[in-house]
Amino acid sequence: MGRNYPVRLGIAGNIKASVDGLCQVMKGRRSSWHLQELKALQREEEAKLFQHAPGFRIVSLLRDVIPDDTVSVWISTLFPTGRKYYFPVLQQRTFLGGRGSSTIFYAVPASIGAKLGRPDRPCLCVVGDGGGLPMLGELATVRQYNLPVVFLVYNNNGFGVLEHYMKQRHGLEGSMRLTSPDFVQLARAFDITAKRAESLEDLRDLFLHHIRWDEPLLIEFKCPDFLCRGTSKSWKA
Ligand SMILES: Cc1ncc(C[n+]2csc(CCOP(=O)(O)OP(=O)(O)O)c2C)c(N)n1
């Protein structure tokens, strides 16, 4: 204890007994946190995000339309860059994403593993065209084993996150563009049902009325660029 982090109060013991003991100690003490104030601040921040960070609206929309126990697997695409902060996780072990170097090729295979691990839960995989395409050969596996993962591919024909940085930091435009395929046709080539959404309304409608979570499915989301702009940095501004 104390080797990796300095410790102010070290407790070594059986977890249950220790937590029970801590509860006894804390009982009757008042928290110095003002929950009402914090809630008000949170609502204020969210209202700002709704106005200035359209990506936040997409993340919120997804939270609204997918079942609470959906296991969602993400890579760091442009719109979910704020997912770590703004996507409410409602049940344990339902939120997967590469941390640290945030590898973009993680989500597709990880979602297959997640579905196999918890076949009883819906599974949503969120990828960009850049991070998704190199791994979508795995659709063959998805088809072969009939794995009902829903893939949401945000296709902006580019490494959007990096395009944004290149523009902001170096004044370079267009350096991160990609020629991406038609993902609907690509999925259909694997005999996987595929749909296209071109607006937030389309996306909401698809999730509410056309997704049953019991078959492999791919949605290509071709959201207008301006709507999906935003990085975690600008979102917090
Ligand atoms: C394996 C790996 N290579 C490169 C990167 C650097 N990287 C971070 S985000 C990104 C672009 C992702 O593009 P895309 O998946 O199309 O999503 P978008 O940013 O367009 O929303 C890249 C290349 C990474 N995180 N992991």
The ligand as a MOL file (V3000), in Angstrom:
LIG
                    3D

  0  0  0     0  0            999 V3000
M  V30 BEGIN CTAB
M  V30 COUNTS 26 27 0 0 0
M  V30 BEGIN ATOM
M  V30 1 C -4.5630 2.0900 -34.0040 0
M  V30 2 C -4.6870 3.5940 -34.0310 0
M  V30 3 N -4.1430 4.2740 -35.0560 0
M  V30 4 C -4.2560 5.6160 -35.1150 0
M  V30 5 C -4.9260 6.3020 -34.1200 0
M  V30 6 C -5.0250 7.8230 -34.1750 0
M  V30 7 N -6.4040 8.2440 -34.4170 0 CHG=1
M  V30 8 C -7.1750 8.6960 -33.4080 0
M  V30 9 S -8.6830 9.1860 -33.9190 0
M  V30 10 C -8.3070 8.8020 -35.5220 0
M  V30 11 C -9.3040 9.0670 -36.6080 0
M  V30 12 C -10.5310 8.2440 -36.4910 0
M  V30 13 O -11.2740 8.4170 -37.6700 0
M  V30 14 P -12.7060 7.8270 -37.8000 0
M  V30 15 O -12.7450 6.4760 -37.1910 0
M  V30 16 O -13.1490 7.9510 -39.2070 0
M  V30 17 O -13.5980 8.7650 -36.8740 0
M  V30 18 P -13.8490 10.3670 -37.0300 0
M  V30 19 O -12.7100 10.9940 -36.2890 0
M  V30 20 O -13.9080 10.7170 -38.4590 0
M  V30 21 O -15.1640 10.5930 -36.3400 0
M  V30 22 C -7.0140 8.2850 -35.6350 0
M  V30 23 C -6.3800 7.8460 -36.9130 0
M  V30 24 C -5.4790 5.5610 -33.0630 0
M  V30 25 N -6.1520 6.1360 -32.0720 0
M  V30 26 N -5.3540 4.2070 -33.0310 0
M  V30 END ATOM
M  V30 BEGIN BOND
M  V30 1 1 1 2
M  V30 2 1 2 3
M  V30 3 2 2 26
M  V30 4 2 3 4
M  V30 5 1 4 5
M  V30 6 1 5 6
M  V30 7 2 5 24
M  V30 8 1 6 7
M  V30 9 2 7 8
M  V30 10 1 7 22
M  V30 11 1 8 9
M  V30 12 1 9 10
M  V30 13 1 10 11
M  V30 14 2 10 22
M  V30 15 1 11 12
M  V30 16 1 12 13
M  V30 17 1 13 14
M  V30 18 2 14 15
M  V30 19 1 14 16
M  V30 20 1 14 17
M  V30 21 1 17 18
M  V30 22 2 18 19
M  V30 23 1 18 20
M  V30 24 1 18 21
M  V30 25 1 22 23
M  V30 26 1 24 25
M  V30 27 1 24 26
M  V30 END BOND
M  V30 END CTAB
M  END
